[in-house]
Amino acid sequence: MIRETLTIAVDFDGTIVEDEYPSIGRPIIFAFETIKKLQDEGHRLILWTYRKGRALEEAVKFCNENGIVFYAVNKSFPEEEFDGSYSRKINADVFIDDRNIGGLKSWGEIYQQLIGELTPTKTKTQKKGFFSFLK
């Protein structure tokens, strides 16, 4: 169970939304809710994506419209300037990507693995929403 503050790099296409690149696919179930919950718990989230230019701007805007403002986008920290003499690998504790070996786990499994809390079980009296079990 991890309880320290993490820096988490998250891919966009195929991870937060279904892969429809260069268009924006439908949100993957519980992706935005989980990312928001991780941010609320103090973790730094970095959007780490292949997108650039207008496609990147559209992805960032889509995330903003869904309540997510990333700590940084395609860089380790907001003030970072691209310098070809340095590695482009993001400095993060964890990377969430649909191209992991074994594929992308569900966002409930991702949250449970990172935080160590159980995923919800649906009951007839339970409020709708992924994180209603925490209330």
C-alpha positions as CSV (number, residue, x, y, z in Angstrom):
1,M,0.0,0.0,0.0
2,I,1.5,3.3,-1.1
3,R,0.7,6.4,1.0
4,E,3.4,8.9,0.0
5,T,2.8,11.6,-2.5
6,L,3.4,10.2,-6.0
7,T,4.2,11.8,-9.3
8,I,2.1,9.9,-11.8
9,A,2.5,10.2,-15.6
10,V,-0.7,9.3,-17.5
11,D,-1.1,8.6,-21.2
12,F,-4.2,10.1,-23.0
13,D,-5.2,8.0,-26.0
14,G,-6.2,4.5,-25.0
15,T,-5.7,5.3,-21.3
16,I,-7.9,8.2,-20.4
17,V,-10.1,8.0,-23.5
18,E,-10.6,5.3,-26.1
19,D,-8.0,5.5,-28.8
20,E,-9.4,7.4,-31.7
21,Y,-6.3,9.4,-32.4
22,P,-6.2,12.1,-33.8
23,S,-9.8,12.5,-32.7
24,I,-10.7,12.3,-29.0
25,G,-12.4,9.0,-28.1
26,R,-15.0,8.5,-25.4
27,P,-13.7,8.6,-21.8
28,I,-12.7,5.2,-20.4
29,I,-15.0,4.3,-17.5
30,F,-13.8,5.9,-14.2
31,A,-10.7,7.4,-15.7
32,F,-11.5,11.0,-14.9
33,E,-13.0,10.1,-11.5
34,T,-9.9,8.2,-10.5
35,I,-7.5,10.9,-11.8
36,K,-9.5,13.6,-9.9
37,K,-9.5,11.4,-6.7
38,L,-5.7,10.9,-7.0
39,Q,-5.2,14.7,-7.4
40,D,-7.5,15.4,-4.4
41,E,-5.3,13.1,-2.4
42,G,-2.3,15.2,-3.2
43,H,-0.6,13.2,-6.0
44,R,0.9,15.1,-9.0
45,L,-0.5,14.1,-12.3
46,I,1.4,14.6,-15.5
47,L,-0.2,14.2,-18.9
48,W,2.4,12.2,-21.0
49,T,1.2,11.7,-24.5
50,Y,2.3,11.4,-28.1
51,R,0.1,14.3,-29.0
52,K,1.5,17.6,-30.0
53,G,0.3,20.9,-31.4
54,R,-3.4,21.3,-31.9
55,A,-4.1,17.6,-31.0
56,L,-2.4,18.1,-27.7
57,E,-4.3,21.4,-27.1
58,E,-7.6,19.6,-27.7
59,A,-6.7,16.8,-25.3
60,V,-5.7,19.2,-22.6
61,K,-8.9,21.2,-23.1
62,F,-11.0,18.0,-23.0
63,C,-9.4,17.0,-19.7
64,N,-10.0,20.5,-18.3
65,E,-13.6,20.3,-19.3
66,N,-13.8,17.0,-17.4
67,G,-12.3,18.6,-14.2
68,I,-8.7,17.6,-14.6
69,V,-5.9,20.2,-14.7
70,F,-2.5,18.5,-14.9
71,Y,0.6,19.5,-13.0
72,A,2.5,19.4,-16.2
73,V,2.0,18.3,-19.8
74,N,4.7,16.4,-21.7
75,K,7.3,17.5,-19.2
76,S,8.5,16.7,-15.7
77,F,7.5,20.0,-14.2
78,P,5.6,23.1,-15.5
79,E,8.7,25.3,-15.9
80,E,10.8,22.7,-17.8
81,E,12.1,23.9,-21.2
82,F,12.9,21.4,-23.9
83,D,16.6,20.8,-24.3
84,G,17.7,18.1,-26.7
85,S,20.8,17.4,-24.6
86,Y,18.6,15.9,-21.8
87,S,16.6,12.8,-21.7
88,R,12.9,13.2,-22.7
89,K,11.9,10.5,-20.2
90,I,9.5,12.1,-17.7
91,N,10.6,12.0,-14.0
92,A,7.6,10.2,-12.5
93,D,7.1,7.5,-9.9
94,V,4.5,5.7,-11.8
95,F,3.5,5.5,-15.5
96,I,-0.1,4.6,-16.5
97,D,-0.3,3.6,-20.2
98,D,-2.5,1.3,-22.3
99,R,0.7,-0.1,-23.8
100,N,2.0,-1.6,-20.6
101,I,2.9,-5.3,-20.7
102,G,-0.4,-7.0,-20.1
103,G,-2.4,-3.9,-21.1
104,L,-4.2,-1.3,-19.1
105,K,-5.8,-2.4,-15.9
106,S,-9.2,-1.0,-15.0
107,W,-9.1,2.4,-13.3
108,G,-10.5,0.7,-10.2
109,E,-7.6,-1.7,-10.1
110,I,-5.1,1.1,-10.8
111,Y,-6.5,3.1,-7.8
112,Q,-6.5,0.0,-5.6
113,Q,-2.9,-0.8,-6.5
114,L,-1.7,2.8,-5.9
115,I,-3.7,3.6,-2.8
116,G,-4.5,0.1,-1.4
117,E,-8.2,0.8,-0.8
118,L,-10.8,-1.7,-1.9
119,T,-12.8,-1.0,-5.1
120,P,-16.5,-0.5,-4.5
121,T,-19.1,-3.2,-4.6
122,K,-22.5,-2.1,-5.9
123,T,-25.5,-2.4,-3.6
124,K,-29.1,-1.4,-4.1
125,T,-28.8,1.5,-1.7
126,Q,-25.4,2.8,-2.8
127,K,-25.2,6.2,-4.5
128,K,-24.1,6.1,-8.1
129,G,-20.5,6.8,-8.9
130,F,-17.2,5.1,-8.5
131,F,-16.1,6.8,-5.3
132,S,-19.4,6.9,-3.5
133,F,-18.2,4.0,-1.3
134,L,-15.7,6.4,0.3
135,K,-18.4,8.7,1.6
